[in-house]
């Protein structure tokens, strides 16, 4: 099938997880199967492996790309973990890539990007009711400013200014309309569009991204077999901070620790990959191993 998504840090993931024949694999954010194809190509263990995604387009693609007996779960990674724990299933390899996939960004109607004029949506799971439109138009000015500060890491003064502008111009219906409003309140020049951080903040709230990560991380060691390897890819400081702190905590009890950190510093993309896949520039990979 046509390749829809270029997986980030693929060679680094393969080196860090070191998949071996017949090892079981759990991909908590399988997307369009880029990492999964390579790892399953090494393990050749499909019957004991599971692919998870909450995006219906990704699940349809995975279903066509990977034939039975592999298990494909159409749910978010937190609920997938709960279900797998309830079934008592464990794995030798676990990977989670917390980034937004290229197809999500590039499908105009999904409303993730201000490159296209589309309805404010940003849902990773199309079955949920809350959209970016709801966050932008139904949140109080104070709450909207707090969202920009907490999840967009925008300064308090600027966040309140943006929230006031948005509230004054409600209803805001499209991505371009919102981006232009934010741009109109920006001064100076930047390498990134002035709406980038605000869009990130709204997307995080729509999909409860940080809460999902916070709730999921402590459960992952229970899904790993002894000596099992865990790889997590993040794309911004809020995600990476959660993962770094979790790894540090899980490895801090000496012989009683559940995990051993493999790489003390996050692994980032080499210049060769950035030429081919510029979206990898902010990706960070952290790796850990389950203790015996």
Secondary structure, DSSP 4 states (H G I P E B T S, - for coil): -------TTHHHHHHHH---TT--EEETT-TTSHHHHHHHHHH---TT-EEEES-HHHHHHHHHHS-TTSEEEES-HHHHHHHHHHHT--EEEEEEE-SPPHHHHH-GGG---TTS--BS---SSTT-S--HHHHHHHS-HHHHHHHHHHHH---HHHHHHHHHHHHHTPPP-BHHHHHHHHHHT--S--SS-TTHHHHHHHHHHHHTHHHHHHHHHHHHHHHEEEEEEEEEEE-SHHHHHHHHHHHHHHT-SGGG-SEEES-SS-B---HHHHHH-GGGGG-EEEEEEE--
